[in-house]
Each structure stands twice: as structure tokens, then as C-alpha cells.
Amino acid sequence: MIELTFLTRPECGLCDAALFVVRKVQRLYPFAVQEVDISSPGNEKWLDAYSEHIPVILCDGNEVCRHRVNEADFRRFISRRIDSCSNVPKADQ
């Protein structure tokens, strides 16, 4: 399953809008989202890297998007990612 990291912080309007798009697409495609509040203790590395650039969506540590999430582009990314994962032979084959 695809696992995304969603970097956010409290009272972030762009984060709320981006998460709305992510959750909408998640109803259509199977993927997991871990929300990370970059302002929480222990998340200093994320705060240092992205303090003025949230929201940020990461997949396998790579940035997928930041600030605004375009639904069509995000759906395309998820669809392609699912397709590429499904083309990998299973271990028992």
C-alpha cells in the first residue's frame, strides 16, 4: 500500500484545503496518510526543512507537492503509483 506523509501545523488554511483533497482522493484509491504536525516537539527536522512551505506531501521521503494540492494532478500521481506497484511481481510468483 502507498504510504504518504502529510506535513501540517495547526491553524493552517492551506493545510486544511490540501487535506480535504487528499481525503477525497483517498475515497477512490487505497493509500495511507500519516499526518505530522511539524510544530510538535520531536519534529524539529520537519520544522527546519519546511516551516514556511506547508502543507507538504511526501511519498517514500520524496516531495510530491507543497502548498496547494491540485486534485487532478494528485489523482494522477496516486493512480500511476498504484499501477507501478501492481506491476511488481509478488514474492511467491
C-alpha positions as CSV (number, residue, x, y, z in Angstrom):
1,M,0.0,0.0,0.0
2,I,1.1,3.5,-0.7
3,E,2.0,5.5,2.4
4,L,2.1,9.3,2.3
5,T,3.4,11.7,4.9
6,F,1.3,14.9,5.2
7,L,3.2,17.7,6.9
8,T,1.0,20.2,8.5
9,R,0.6,22.5,11.5
10,P,-2.4,23.9,13.5
11,E,-4.4,26.8,12.1
12,C,-3.1,26.4,8.5
13,G,-5.8,27.1,6.0
14,L,-3.8,25.7,3.1
15,C,-3.3,22.5,5.1
16,D,-7.0,22.1,5.7
17,A,-7.7,22.6,2.0
18,A,-5.0,20.2,0.9
19,L,-6.1,17.6,3.4
20,F,-9.6,17.9,2.1
21,V,-8.3,17.0,-1.4
22,V,-6.2,14.1,-0.1
23,R,-9.1,12.6,1.8
24,K,-11.4,13.0,-1.2
25,V,-8.9,11.1,-3.4
26,Q,-8.4,8.5,-0.7
27,R,-12.1,7.5,-1.0
28,L,-11.2,6.4,-4.6
29,Y,-7.8,4.9,-4.2
30,P,-6.2,2.8,-1.4
31,F,-3.4,4.7,0.3
32,A,-2.4,5.6,3.9
33,V,-1.7,9.1,5.1
34,Q,0.3,9.9,8.2
35,E,-0.3,13.5,9.4
36,V,2.7,15.1,11.0
37,D,2.4,18.4,12.9
38,I,5.8,20.0,12.2
39,S,5.3,22.3,15.2
40,S,5.1,19.4,17.7
41,P,8.1,18.5,19.9
42,G,10.3,15.9,18.2
43,N,9.5,17.2,14.7
44,E,12.2,19.8,14.5
45,K,13.8,18.3,11.4
46,W,10.5,18.8,9.5
47,L,10.1,22.3,11.0
48,D,13.6,23.3,9.9
49,A,13.1,21.9,6.4
50,Y,9.5,23.1,5.7
51,S,8.5,25.8,8.2
52,E,7.2,28.2,5.5
53,H,6.3,25.6,2.9
54,I,3.5,23.6,4.4
55,P,1.5,21.7,3.6
56,V,3.9,19.2,2.1
57,I,3.1,15.7,0.9
58,L,5.9,13.1,0.9
59,C,5.9,9.7,-0.6
60,D,8.9,7.5,0.3
61,G,10.7,10.6,1.5
62,N,10.3,12.4,-1.8
63,E,8.2,15.5,-2.1
64,V,5.0,15.0,-4.1
65,C,3.6,18.5,-3.7
66,R,3.6,21.6,-1.4
67,H,1.3,24.4,-0.7
68,R,-1.8,23.8,-2.8
69,V,-2.9,20.3,-3.9
70,N,-4.4,20.1,-7.4
71,E,-6.9,17.3,-7.3
72,A,-6.4,16.1,-10.9
73,D,-2.6,16.1,-10.5
74,F,-2.8,14.3,-7.2
75,R,-5.2,11.7,-8.5
76,R,-2.9,11.1,-11.5
77,F,0.1,10.7,-9.2
78,I,-1.8,8.2,-6.9
79,S,-3.1,6.2,-9.9
80,R,0.3,5.9,-11.5
81,R,1.9,5.0,-8.2
82,I,-0.7,2.2,-7.7
83,D,-0.2,1.0,-11.3
84,S,3.6,0.9,-10.8
85,C,3.2,-1.1,-7.6
86,S,0.8,-3.6,-9.1
87,N,3.3,-4.3,-11.9
88,V,5.9,-5.6,-9.5
89,P,5.9,-9.4,-9.3
90,K,4.8,-10.8,-6.0
91,A,7.4,-12.8,-4.0
92,D,5.5,-16.0,-4.3
93,Q,5.4,-15.9,-8.2
